[in-house]
């Protein structure tokens, strides 16, 4: 949502005419087009990245490979860290250019949008750092069963780990067993008595 506010406010109100005679649109941030372009680009990258990782989170439990899950978590961690850096640069760049802007009639019309873009780029830095920390915590879980297994275990922390299922407790005395489903059926199998009715 913050990325929509940033690039939406820049696109809608941060390009103004220098004066009423000029038809050329200039960026409100010290007439520096790269400031507006950078804010728009970071906002669009963040928006589409959020959509992508939202879909990944929806299908995360259906990813069966541990390696693929690890890659997804590492990609989330890297992207969140990278976006934190990009938003920090955007905040510093936009705030610096806004500070150098001389107020005029055109600038005062888009001043609220410029301040909103700066404010929400600062909020985006905080949000993306939090997302990076969450992804780091998720990565540190490693092979924890709640992250990489689809089976749900008891929530009780003192509960024992469910072991392998045990058989009937009767061991066979025969050392050789024939492969399954290939035995010929004997009319009177060994050890089994046909009940008389």
Beta strands, then each sheet from edge to edge (+ up, - down):
strand 1: 15-17
strand 2: 25-27
sheet 1: 1+ 2-
end
